[in-house]
Amino acid sequence: MLLGYALSYWLLVMVIQNIPVSVAYATWSRLATAGIALIGVLFLQERLDLAKVAGIAMIIVGVAVLNLHEAH
């Protein structure tokens, strides 16, 4: 687990050399949130209902808006 954290932070450092920290962190958070929700549905038999789909969609759209705003 510690190796995984170290690797992810090292990769984040590599990425923020080319793009702004806010964009990198927002994208990383979005992927982690969607990934954990997907793991819950696929491996932990959690139900995927409309509220969960809407919440994840709002996170993804929100981060996309931040990324687009940062580009301007």
Legacy VTK file of the C-alpha trace (Angstrom):
# vtk DataFile Version 3.0
C-alpha trace
ASCII
DATASET POLYDATA
POINTS 72 float
0.000 0.000 0.000
2.787 2.413 0.864
4.478 1.621 -2.430
1.232 2.405 -4.228
0.929 5.765 -2.467
4.553 6.614 -3.182
4.121 5.726 -6.842
0.935 7.762 -7.186
2.501 10.841 -5.595
5.616 10.494 -7.738
3.433 10.281 -10.854
1.484 13.339 -9.690
4.748 15.266 -9.299
5.721 14.280 -12.839
2.363 15.437 -14.189
2.299 18.825 -12.438
5.512 19.765 -14.160
3.437 20.084 -17.341
-0.058 21.084 -16.195
-1.419 23.199 -13.315
-1.765 21.548 -9.894
-5.502 22.300 -9.710
-6.199 20.494 -12.963
-4.006 17.513 -12.064
-5.505 17.113 -8.591
-9.091 17.534 -9.800
-8.577 14.943 -12.512
-6.902 12.541 -10.081
-9.764 12.947 -7.603
-12.365 12.390 -10.306
-10.723 9.181 -11.469
-10.343 7.896 -7.906
-13.977 8.609 -7.019
-15.344 6.964 -10.138
-12.924 4.051 -9.744
-13.915 3.341 -6.144
-17.599 3.474 -7.078
-16.962 1.042 -9.925
-15.058 -1.331 -7.633
-17.972 -1.248 -5.195
-20.447 -2.168 -7.913
-18.317 -4.838 -9.596
-16.728 -6.574 -6.620
-18.707 -5.664 -3.500
-22.230 -6.147 -4.898
-23.239 -2.540 -4.244
-26.306 -1.374 -6.096
-25.865 1.207 -8.805
-28.923 3.420 -8.542
-29.862 6.729 -10.118
-28.562 8.792 -7.186
-25.083 7.241 -7.408
-24.936 7.654 -11.177
-26.077 11.276 -10.888
-23.539 12.016 -8.152
-20.637 10.536 -10.095
-21.780 12.334 -13.244
-21.851 15.659 -11.371
-18.313 15.071 -10.112
-17.083 14.294 -13.613
-18.865 17.298 -15.129
-17.623 19.574 -12.342
-14.023 18.590 -12.900
-14.450 18.985 -16.656
-15.725 22.530 -16.081
-12.713 23.301 -13.882
-10.385 21.939 -16.558
-12.052 23.994 -19.277
-11.995 27.117 -17.123
-8.296 26.602 -16.392
-7.573 26.319 -20.119
-8.861 29.854 -20.756
LINES 1 73
72 0 1 2 3 4 5 6 7 8 9 10 11 12 13 14 15 16 17 18 19 20 21 22 23 24 25 26 27 28 29 30 31 32 33 34 35 36 37 38 39 40 41 42 43 44 45 46 47 48 49 50 51 52 53 54 55 56 57 58 59 60 61 62 63 64 65 66 67 68 69 70 71
